[in-house]
Amino acid sequence: MDTVSQMEMLLLVAAALCFSFGGLAMKFADGVARRGPAAAFLGLFVAGAVLQSLALRKADLGVAYIAVLGLEAVVTFGFSVWLLHEAATPTRIAAVLLILGGVVLLRK
């Protein structure tokens, strides 16, 4: 299991997207006071965990787990800037590029 196959990578990307959308829903859940967003983030986190678990049947844990975390961080940063109008400072952008670079290196 030296590399992550294309199917496992697709599952990992889907998991990262579920976790990112779940984080966005968590932001709107006001803790768990707003039931719709709270149910959405719980469902998305469960879906993300299931997808990641499916990918881990054949993928290396160290590569797969960090790939999901890294991709989730990059996507969530994009959501935070685009949808929540959070600051995209040069330092934050550099940090996200470093994370993305690490995920790409893991994939090699």
Backbone as a ProteinNet text record, in pm:
[ID]
protein_1_A
[PRIMARY]
MDTVSQMEMLLLVAAALCFSFGGLAMKFADGVARRGPAAAFLGLFVAGAVLQSLALRKADLGVAYIAVLGLEAVVTFGFSVWLLHEAATPTRIAAVLLILGGVVLLRK
[TERTIARY]
82.8	0	87	168.1	257.3	187	87.3	19.1	-130.4	-198.1	-343.6	-397.9	-484.3	-540.3	-636.8	-675.4	-767.3	-902	-952.8	-1080.9	-1070.6	-962.8	-946.4	-930.7	-860.1	-842.9	-977.2	-1062.4	-1196.4	-1277.1	-1267.7	-1336.6	-1282.3	-1151.7	-1090.8	-1131.4	-1137.4	-1182.1	-1328.2	-1410.8	-1552.3	-1563.6	-1481.3	-1481.8	-1442.5	-1337.6	-1293.1	-1402.7	-1473.2	-1583.1	-1695.9	-1727.4	-1830.3	-1789.9	-1664.9	-1617.3	-1617.3	-1581.6	-1580.4	-1721.1	-1813.5	-1951.8	-2009.6	-1969.2	-2012.6	-1963.1	-1839.3	-1785.4	-1860.9	-1897.6	-1977.2	-2114.2	-2176.1	-2304.8	-2289.9	-2177.5	-2152.2	-2147	-2085.7	-2077.7	-2217.3	-2309.1	-2444.8	-2536	-2489.3	-2573.1	-2586.7	-2503.5	-2509.5	-2499	-2385.9	-2372	-2452.6	-2560.2	-2658	-2798.9	-2806.5	-2934.5	-3023.2	-2963.2	-3041.7	-3042.1	-3156.2	-3166.3	-3128	-3169.9	-3138.8	-2988.5	-2916.4	-2771.9	-2702.1	-2753.4	-2694.1	-2709.5	-2827.9	-2849.5	-2762.5	-2746.8	-2664	-2518.8	-2464.3	-2323.5	-2301.2	-2394.2	-2378.4	-2385.8	-2482.1	-2495	-2375.1	-2326.8	-2210.9	-2085	-2068.1	-1950.8	-1955.9	-2073.6	-2087.7	-2058.5	-2113.8	-2089	-1940.3	-1874.3	-1731.4	-1651.7	-1689.2	-1619.6	-1639.4	-1759.7	-1786.4	-1704.1	-1701.5	-1623.1	-1474.5	-1426.3	-1285.1	-1256.1	-1346.3	-1329.6	-1324	-1407.4	-1405.4	-1271.8	-1218.7	-1089.5	-976.8	-990.1	-883.9	-875.2	-972.1	-962.1	-835.5	-793.9	-676.8	-566.8	-597.8	-500.2	-423.2	-302.3	-222.1	-285.5	-294.1	-355.8	-286.2	-154.1	-80.3	-104.8	-110.2	-133.4	-279.8	-369.4	-512	-565.3	-529.7	-582.8	-533.9	-405.5	-349.9	-401.3	-422.2	-478	-616.9	-699.3	-833.8	-825	-741.3	-727.7	-678.3	-579.3	-524.3	-624	-689.6	-788.8	-905.9	-945	-1052.7	-1012	-889.7	-841.5	-842.2	-796.9	-791.7	-932.5	-1022.2	-1159	-1230.8	-1213.6	-1280.3	-1228.7	-1098.6	-1044.2	-1111.2	-1125.4	-1192.5	-1335.5	-1408.4	-1545	-1547.9	-1454.8	-1455.7	-1431.8	-1346.7	-1320.2	-1436.7	-1484	-1587	-1723.6	-1766.6	-1902.5	-1914.8	-1811.2	-1818.6	-1739.2	-1674.7	-1598.9	-1488.6	-1425	-1312.5	-1188.1	-1089.4	-970.2	-883.9	-837.7	-742.2	-609.7	-542.4	-415.7	-306.5	-198.5	-87.4	-33.9	-31.9	16.3	-76.8	-205.4	-302	-295.5	-283.3	-273.5	-146.7	-36.5	88.5	72.9	5.2	-16.3	-99.5	-202.5	-287.5	-208.1	-123.2	-39.5	59	110.5	199.1	124.3	2.9	-79.5	-106.5	-146.6	-175.1	-50.3	63.4	189.3	220.1	193.9	214.5	125.3	0.9	-92.2	-42.8	2.9	54.2	176.8	266.2	386.4	348.7	249.6	204	151.8	90.1	30.3	136.5	256.2	365.5	422.1
-119.6	0	125.6	141.4	255.8	383.4	371.7	489.7	475.1	584.5	585.9	573.7	476.7	458.9	572.8	578.2	682.7	672	551.7	534.3	580.4	540.3	582.8	734.7	793.1	938.1	1008.2	955.3	1013.4	1004.6	891.4	876.9	976.3	996.9	1090.7	1234.5	1269.9	1404.4	1422.9	1323.1	1331.6	1345.3	1272.4	1282.7	1423.5	1477	1612.8	1715.1	1698.1	1789.7	1778.3	1655.6	1637	1707.5	1689.7	1753.3	1906	1957.3	2102.4	2161.3	2097.4	2145.1	2128.1	2021.8	2002	2112.2	2155.3	2266.4	2394.7	2417.8	2535.6	2528.1	2411.4	2393.9	2413	2366.5	2383.6	2531.8	2611	2755.6	2816.8	2766.9	2820.6	2757.5	2653.8	2582	2653.7	2755.7	2829.7	2732.7	2659.2	2548.6	2434.1	2401.1	2308.4	2366	2498.7	2564	2563.9	2569.6	2569	2426.4	2363.8	2219.8	2180.1	2257	2222.6	2216	2325.8	2321.1	2218.9	2199.2	2099.9	1959	1928.6	1797.5	1782.4	1891.1	1887.1	1858.3	1927.1	1903.2	1763.6	1716.1	1579.5	1476.5	1492.6	1401.2	1406.1	1527	1540.4	1482.1	1500.5	1443.7	1291.2	1235.1	1089.3	1040.8	1108.9	1070.7	1079.1	1184.9	1199.1	1086.9	1049.9	941.1	808.2	784.7	660	656.6	766.5	771.2	752.3	816.1	800.8	656.7	597	458.4	364.6	389.7	307.5	320	440.5	461.3	393.7	387.7	330.2	178.8	115.1	-29.8	-66.1	19.9	-10.5	94.7	213.5	322.4	322	374.7	389.1	492.6	463.5	553.7	689.4	689.8	815.9	906.6	850.7	929.9	971.8	878.5	905.5	1003.3	982.8	1067.6	1211.2	1225.5	1360.5	1426.4	1348.1	1404.6	1462.7	1390.2	1440.2	1567.3	1566.5	1685.6	1805.5	1781.8	1890.9	1946.2	1857.7	1903.5	1972.3	1918.2	1981.8	2122.3	2138.7	2270.7	2370	2326.2	2414.9	2454.4	2358.4	2386.8	2474.5	2443.8	2521.4	2664.5	2682.4	2817.9	2893.3	2827.2	2891.2	2929.9	2839	2870.7	2989.3	2991.2	3098	3234.5	3238.3	3365	3402	3304.8	3330.6	3355.7	3269.9	3278.5	3358.4	3353.6	3421.6	3552.4	3583.3	3707.9	3723.1	3610.8	3614.6	3660.4	3709	3766.8	3660.1	3693.4	3608.2	3683.1	3687.9	3759.5	3681.3	3748.4	3676.7	3561.2	3578.5	3472.1	3352.4	3375.2	3265.4	3194.1	3271	3210.4	3126	3176.6	3099.5	2969.8	2976.9	2857.6	2754.5	2799.4	2708	2645.3	2723.6	2669	2565.6	2587.7	2488.2	2358.3	2371.6	2252.7	2177.3	2250.3	2188.9	2121.4	2186.6	2127.6	1998.2	1994.3	1872.5	1759.5	1790.6	1686.8	1633.8	1722.1	1678	1590.1	1628.2	1545.3	1408.7	1402.4	1274	1184.4	1243.3	1167.9	1104.6	1159.2	1108.4	978.6
0	0	0	-101	-107.1	-151.8	-235.8	-286.7	-265.2	-286.6	-276.6	-418.1	-443.7	-577.9	-609.8	-736.7	-780.4	-707.6	-687.2	-617.9	-472.9	-404.8	-266.2	-257.3	-355.7	-354.4	-372.5	-459.4	-476.5	-347.2	-278.8	-150	-47.9	-47.8	47	16.7	-110.5	-148	-107.2	-131	-90.3	60.9	134.7	281.3	324.6	263.2	297.8	269.2	157.8	126	227.8	268.9	371.9	501.5	541.8	665.3	651.7	533	512	515.3	442.5	446.4	586.9	655.9	794	886.3	865	944	918.9	793.8	760.1	827.6	823.4	891.1	1041.3	1096.7	1239.7	1275.9	1190.2	1213.2	1223.6	1138.4	1137.6	1242.3	1310.2	1406.6	1540.4	1564	1691	1807.9	1808.9	1903.7	1846.4	1910.2	1851.6	1867.1	1885.1	1908.7	1784.7	1668	1543.6	1490	1493.6	1466.8	1325	1224.9	1085.9	1060	1087.9	1067.8	1158.6	1279.9	1369.8	1311.9	1260.3	1198.4	1073.8	998.9	877.7	913.1	1013.8	1043.6	1100.8	1179.9	1231.3	1118.6	1029	916.3	823.1	794.5	706.5	769.7	900.6	967	966.1	986.2	980.1	838.2	738	598.6	566.2	612.8	589.7	654.3	775	844.4	771.6	721.4	647.7	519.1	444.1	320.8	348.4	453.1	488.8	529.9	602	644.1	524.7	424.6	303.3	230.9	225.2	160	237	368.4	451.8	442.4	374.8	356.3	281.3	187	106.5	115.3	158.9	162.9	295.1	291.2	412.3	505	632.1	728.8	730.7	737.8	747.4	629.1	511.2	390.3	382.5	399.1	381.5	485.7	609.9	716.6	700.7	672.2	657.2	530	424.5	301.2	326.4	400.1	430.8	515.2	617.3	701.5	621.5	536.2	456.8	356.9	284	187.3	256.3	369.4	446.9	488.2	532.8	575.5	459.7	343.7	227.1	182.6	171.8	128.1	230.6	356.7	461.8	464.4	442.1	433.4	319.4	205	91.6	124.3	189.2	231.5	327.6	421.2	522.2	458.9	357.4	288.7	198.2	119.7	19.4	80.8	172.8	225.5	354.5	437.3	566.7	569.3	458.6	443.2	548.1	583.1	675	598.2	669.7	608.8	540.9	421.3	348.9	343.9	457.5	466.4	394.2	356.9	292.8	378.6	508.7	597.5	592.9	596.5	590.2	455.3	348.9	215.9	205.9	258	257	336.5	450.1	531.6	456.8	388.3	311.6	197.2	131.8	24.7	78.5	197.1	259.2	288.3	338	365.1	235.4	132.8	3.6	-53.8	-39.9	-85	-11.5	117.6	194.9	149.3	116.7	68.3	-66.5	-153.2	-283.7	-264.9	-175.6	-150.2	-94.5	-9.1	43	-67.1	-166	-276.7	-366.2	-365.1	-451.5	-399.5
[MASK]
++++++++++++++++++++++++++++++++++++++++++++++++++++++++++++++++++++++++++++++++++++++++++++++++++++++++++++

